[in-house]
Amino acid sequence: MELVFWPIFVVFAGLFLLTRWIRILREYERAVVFRLGRLLEHSKGPGIIFVFWPIDTVVKIPLRTVVHDVPPQDIITRDNVSVKVNAVVYFRVVEPARAVVEVENYLYATSQLAQTTLRSVLGQAELDELLSERDKLNSRLQEIIDMHTDPWGVKVSAVEVKHVDLPAEMQRAMARQAEAEREKRAKIIHAEGEFQASAQLARAAEVIAGNPVTLQLRYLQTVSEIASEQNSTIFFPIPIEMLRAIGRVGTDGEA
């Protein structure tokens, strides 16, 4: 019985060691190997790798881009407006060994760094800048977070401010401001139209002053336009020159 038992034990022990020694990593995974507590120089993978358990211990690190949703943060802008802002951070591990050795949990650390940086950077901006110049703020956030995560072997590729939640009273104030701005533009356009119309009238007056016959033609045109409407009383304008001529004729007859 003992002679039969030992081969079976050896086979099972060999199979167990093979399952512990052979690891299969996907294309987006890398293995950081520690041998007797010391970090090996290069991470392993992808594909089949050999790990000499129990001498070696393995930490698997994914290399895919992580999309992290930063929770809404209470921020007071530089012009003392309280808003809630949330953002999205895109980052990935580029150096697996440093992501394991230099920081305890790179996911949690990057998340906390994104939250604090979001409050710090956006708190230095005014509300108008926060609403209209997001591209500049996004670039600044990405640069600062990436600078701090670089020692961890983490690359931050983009940061996007997703939503800015304004207080109700601020929304009403902005609506009134937008309405006032539209009224301002309407009044400016109307004033420009009046100015152009007055300039054209001035030119027309110069033309009429140079040729009095045009004034008489304008009289006739006005009478024609008035007469085309029903139930209208027409006051026919008589030129002063005509009245003077009639006056002279009456004076000569009396003489």
Secondary structure, DSSP 8 states (H G I E B T S, - for coil): -HHHHHHHHHHHHHHHHHHHHEEEE-TTEEEEEEETTEE-SS-B-SEEEE--TTTEEEEEEE-S-EEEEEEEEEEE-TTS-EEEEEEEEEEEES-HHHHHHS-S-HHHHHHHHHHHHHHHHHTTS-HHHHHH-HHHHHHHHHHHHHHHHGGGTEEEEEEEEEEEE--HHHHHHHHHHHHHHHHHHHHHHHHHHHHHHHHHHHHHHHHHHH-HHHHHHHHHHHHHHHHTSSS--------HHHHHHHHHHHHHHH-
